Amino acid sequence: VQLQASGGGLVQAGGSLRLSCEGSRSIFNINGMSWYRQAPGEQREWVATITSGGMQRYEDSVKDRFTVSRDNTGNAAFLQMNSLKPEDTAIYLCTSTWYNVRHWGQGTLVTVSS
């Protein structure tokens, strides 16, 4: 399984970005998926999850600003990020599992300027 995140870029504080994660298999509606992020010099942290049943969970600092979703094919997932803050600056990665093996996509860089 291969995952590829895209959609990052440079945005001013208060702006929005929509990240996409595309998988080589339709796994997101079977095993769910998660977004993580890693800021420079920091450890990777969990951001959001959408389960196979469609339930969404968010890290407290992004709740009410970010929305995770997926399409009906299970091939694509998204992270809508609104009201971005400089502290959201990080490489964002998507991840899911297939046959109990966790797969990570290459990240996409989000830079939020103040």
C-alpha positions in Angstrom: 0.0 0.0 0.0 1.3 3.4 -0.9 0.0 6.7 0.5 0.7 10.1 -0.8 -0.2 13.4 1.0 -0.5 16.6 -0.9 -2.0 20.1 -0.7 0.5 21.8 1.7 1.9 25.2 1.1 2.5 28.6 2.6 -0.5 30.5 4.0 -1.0 33.4 6.3 -2.4 33.0 9.8 -6.2 32.8 9.7 -6.1 31.1 6.3 -7.1 27.7 5.1 -5.7 24.7 3.4 -7.1 21.4 2.3 -4.7 18.4 2.4 -5.4 15.2 0.5 -4.2 11.7 1.0 -4.4 9.2 -1.8 -3.9 5.5 -1.3 -3.0 2.9 -3.9 -5.8 0.7 -2.4 -9.3 1.5 -1.1 -8.4 1.0 2.5 -9.7 4.1 4.2 -13.3 2.8 4.4 -12.0 -0.5 5.8 -9.4 0.5 8.3 -9.9 4.2 8.7 -6.9 6.6 8.6 -5.2 9.3 10.6 -3.3 12.5 10.1 -0.1 13.2 12.0 2.2 16.2 11.9 5.8 16.9 12.8 7.1 20.3 13.4 10.8 21.1 13.1 12.7 19.7 16.1 9.5 18.2 17.5 8.2 14.7 17.8 5.5 13.5 15.5 2.0 14.1 17.0 -1.4 12.8 16.2 -3.8 15.3 14.6 -7.0 13.6 13.6 -8.6 10.2 12.8 -11.5 9.1 10.8 -12.6 5.5 11.6 -13.9 2.9 9.2 -17.4 3.8 10.5 -16.8 7.5 9.8 -16.3 8.7 13.4 -14.0 11.6 13.6 -11.6 12.4 16.5 -9.3 15.4 16.9 -6.4 16.5 19.0 -7.6 19.3 21.2 -5.6 22.1 19.6 -7.2 21.5 16.2 -10.7 20.7 17.3 -13.3 23.1 15.7 -10.7 24.2 13.1 -9.8 21.0 11.3 -12.1 18.5 9.6 -11.1 15.0 8.5 -13.1 13.3 5.8 -12.8 10.6 3.1 -14.5 9.9 -0.2 -16.8 7.0 -0.9 -14.2 5.0 -2.8 -11.9 4.7 0.3 -9.0 5.8 -1.9 -8.9 9.4 -0.7 -9.0 11.2 2.5 -8.8 14.9 3.3 -7.9 17.3 6.1 -9.6 20.7 5.8 -7.7 23.1 7.9 -9.2 26.5 8.8 -8.2 29.4 11.0 -4.6 28.3 10.7 -2.1 29.4 13.2 1.7 29.7 13.1 1.9 26.8 15.5 0.3 24.6 12.9 3.4 24.8 10.8 4.7 21.2 10.3 5.0 18.4 7.8 1.6 16.6 7.7 1.6 12.9 7.1 -1.3 10.5 6.5 -1.3 6.9 7.7 -3.4 3.8 7.7 -3.1 0.1 8.2 -3.4 -2.9 5.8 -3.2 -6.4 7.1 -2.0 -5.0 10.5 0.9 -3.2 8.9 1.0 0.5 9.4 1.8 2.5 6.3 2.9 6.1 6.1 2.8 8.5 3.2 5.4 11.1 2.4 4.4 14.2 4.1 3.3 17.6 2.8 4.7 20.8 4.3 2.3 23.3 5.8 3.9 26.7 6.7 1.7 29.3 8.4 3.1 32.8 8.5 2.2 35.3 11.3 
